[in-house]
Amino acid sequence: GSDHGNIRALIANGLAGVKFTAQPLTRKS
């Protein structure tokens, strides 16, 4: 169960990271 939780956390953090990095890049450009 902990593995699934970690995977979900990584996916959530990954998606959030992509969104956060994409926004500043879009704003700069």
Rosetta constraint file for C-alpha pairs under 8 A:
AtomPair CA 1 CA 5 HARMONIC 6.40 0.50
AtomPair CA 2 CA 6 HARMONIC 6.11 0.50
AtomPair CA 3 CA 7 HARMONIC 6.14 0.50
AtomPair CA 4 CA 8 HARMONIC 6.12 0.50
AtomPair CA 5 CA 9 HARMONIC 6.11 0.50
AtomPair CA 6 CA 10 HARMONIC 6.06 0.50
AtomPair CA 7 CA 11 HARMONIC 6.08 0.50
AtomPair CA 8 CA 12 HARMONIC 5.99 0.50
AtomPair CA 9 CA 13 HARMONIC 5.94 0.50
AtomPair CA 10 CA 14 HARMONIC 5.81 0.50
AtomPair CA 11 CA 15 HARMONIC 6.02 0.50
AtomPair CA 12 CA 16 HARMONIC 6.03 0.50
AtomPair CA 13 CA 17 HARMONIC 5.85 0.50
AtomPair CA 14 CA 18 HARMONIC 6.16 0.50
AtomPair CA 15 CA 19 HARMONIC 6.23 0.50
AtomPair CA 16 CA 20 HARMONIC 6.03 0.50
AtomPair CA 17 CA 21 HARMONIC 5.97 0.50
AtomPair CA 18 CA 22 HARMONIC 5.83 0.50
AtomPair CA 19 CA 23 HARMONIC 6.12 0.50
AtomPair CA 20 CA 24 HARMONIC 6.88 0.50
AtomPair CA 21 CA 25 HARMONIC 6.38 0.50
AtomPair CA 22 CA 26 HARMONIC 6.04 0.50
AtomPair CA 23 CA 27 HARMONIC 6.10 0.50
AtomPair CA 24 CA 28 HARMONIC 5.99 0.50
AtomPair CA 25 CA 29 HARMONIC 6.13 0.50
